[in-house]
Amino acid sequence: MKAMLLAAGRGERMGELTRDVPKPLLDIGGERLIERQLRLLAGAGFDEVVINLSYRGDAIRACLGSTSRWGQSIVYSEEGEPALETGGGIIAALPLLGSAPFIAVNADVVTDFDYSVLRRKQVEALLVLVPNPVHHPHGDFGLTASGLVTLEPPLMTFSGISVLSPELFHGIAPGRQRLRPILESAIAQRRVEGVRHEGLWHDIGTPERLAEARQVVDTLGR
C-alpha cells in the first residue's frame, strides 16, 4: 500500500514562518513536520511515498530527495502554482499511486495515530476522525456505531488522515478540486467508513497551534 503526503499548501496563516520555508519543513520536536510523518509511516510499513508539491516545492525536494532516511522511495507530483486543492492534488497524483487504495495524510498534522491500522484496508474511503479541537468546535463528519461516516451530528473533525481508492475520483475532471464535495457525494451513497482517534493530534494551521504542538511534543517526548 502506498502513502501520499499532502504538502502543496501555501500555509498563508503561518505568516512570516512560511515566507521562505514551506510549512512541511517547519521544525517540531527536533525534526521537520514532513520527516515526522515519514518516520511514522516507515514504522507502519509504508515504504513507497508520493508527495505533492507546489509552494516552495523545490525546498521539500532538496531536503528529502528520492529516498527517505528510513529507506522509503519518494516520488513527487508537481502541481505548479497555485496548488490544485486537496482533491485536485490527489487526482493529479493518481498515475503515481496506482490502482489500489492508498493512505493520504496531511504533511502538517502532528499525531501519534498508528498508521499500520490502515494498511491493507480494502475500502473506497475511510476517514480518521478526532474530537473537535477548540479552533474547530463544530466538526466535519459524523460516525455511526457501525463505522459509517455521515453528515449527521454529533460531528467530529476530519484529521487529514484517510484511506482513499482511485475509484472515489472516477469521472471527476482534473484541475482545482476540493476534497470535501467528493467525500460528501460518497457519504450520501454510504461508501465512506470511519474510525475515531482519541490520542495526540494537532493541525498546524497557525503559529499559535504550532507553538502549542511543540510544547505538547516536548512534554511527551514524542
N, C-alpha and C positions, 0 to 999 in steps of 0.2 A: 504494500500500500504506500502510495506517495503522499507527501505533505506539501502544502502550499503555504508559504508565509506571505501575508499581505503587507507590503512595505512601501506602497506607492504614494501614500497620503502626504500632504504638504505639512501638516501639523501647524497650521496658522495660529491656533490658540496658544501655542507654546511661546510665542513672541520671539525675543532675541535668542532664546535657547536653540531654535532651529533656523536661524537666519543663515548660518553657514554649515550646519550639521543636520542631516536628516534625522528625524525623531528616532528611528530604529537604532541609531548609533549612540544615543544618549546612554550614559552610564548609570547603572544601579547595582549596588552591592558588589562593586569591583568588576563588573562585566557589562558589556553593551546589551541593550534590550534584546536585539535580534540574536545575539550569541547565547543569551539565556534560553531563548526559545529553541535554538538549535541543540543546545545541550540536553534540554528536557526531551526533545523529540528523539535524539540519538539514544537516550536511555530507555525510551519506549520502543526502540526497534525501527524507527523511521530512518532509512539510510539514503533515500532519494528525495531531494527537496527542490521545489520550484519557488522562486522569489520574483514577485512582480516589482518593477522599478518605474519611478517617474522622477519626482523631485529629488535632486542630488543623488540620483541612482548610481552615478559613476563612483561616488564615495563608498556606497554599500558594496558595489562590485569590487572595488580596490581593497576594501577591508576583508572581505570574505573569500574572494577568489572562486575557484571551481570545486574546491574540496574543503569542508569544514575541518576544524581541529579534531573533531570526533570521527572523521573519516567519511562523512556523508558527501555524496556527489551533489553539487549545486548547479542548477541551470537557471537562467534569468529570462523573464518575459518583459521586454522593454515596451513601455506604453507611450513614451514621449510625454509632452505636457500640453494641455492639462491631463491629469490622470483620468482613467476611464470609470471611476467609481468602483465599488466592490464587485458588483455583478458583471460589469463590462470587463474588469480586470481578470476575473475568473474565466469568462468566455474567451478572452484573448489567449489565455494560458492553456486552454483545453488541449491543443495539439501536443503540448509538453507533458500533460498529465495523464494521457492515455484514456482507455475506455472503462476503467474500473473506478469505484468510489475512491475518494481521496479525502484527507483531512485538510481543512482550511483554518488557519489561525492568524489572528491579527498580531503583527510583529510587536506592537506596543502594549500588549497585555502582560501583566505580571501575575503569575498564578502558580499554584502547586498542584494543579489538576494532573492526574495520571493519564497521559495520552495513550498509554497502552490499552486502556479501556475501550478505545475507539478503533483499534486495529481489527481488520477483517470484518468490520461491520458492513454487511451487505444490505444497505438501505438506500433509498433515494435521497433522503436528507435526515440528518439527526443534529439537533442543536443542543449545546450545553447551556443551561440557564442557571443564573445565580440570583440570590436575594437582591432586592433593589438597593443600590447604594444611595447615599444622601443626594448626590448630584443627578440622580435619575429615578426619582421616587415612584413614578407611575408605571415603570416596567415596559415590556415589549410584547411578550407572549405568555399564554397560559399553558398549563401542563396537566393532563388528566391523570387519574390514578393508573390507567393502563399504559401511560407513557406516550400519548399522542399530544403534539403541540397544537394549541388552539389560539384563537384571538379573544377568548372569553376570560374575564377576571376570575380569580386573582391573577394578576400578571407579574411575571418575573423579568429580569433583564437578560437579554442575549449577551453571552460572554465574549462573542467574537471567536468562538471555537465551535467547529462543526465538522460533520462528515457530509460530503456532497457527492452526488453522482452526476456524470455528464448528462444523463437523461433529463435532469432537472432543468437544463438550459436548452433543451431541444426546441428549435423553432424560434428562438429569441435572437434578434438581429445583433450583430457585433456593434461596438461603439459604447458610448457612455450609458451605463445601466446601473441603477441602484439594485441592491440585493433584496431589500425588503419586499417590493412588489412581486418578485419572483417567488419568494417564500410564501407570501400571503396566498398566491394562487394555488400553490401546492398544499398549503394548510387547509384551504377550503375543500380540497379533494381528499383530505385525511391521509396525505402522503408524507407527512413530516413527523418524526419521532423526536423525543427529547429526554435528557437526563438532567438532574439537578446537582450542582456542585456547591457545597457549603464551606469549602476551605478558602485559602488565600486567593484573592482576585482583585486586581486593580487595573482600571483603564487609564492609561497615561494620556489624558486629554488636555491637561493644563499644567502649568508649573507647580501649582499647589498640590495637585494629585501626584505629580512626580515626587515632590518633597515628602508627601505622606507615605508613598510606597517605599521610598528609600529608607525612611525611618522604620517601617514595619520589617523590611527585609534585613536591615542592620540588627534589629532587635531579635528577630527569629533566627538569623544566621542562615537564611536560605533564599 
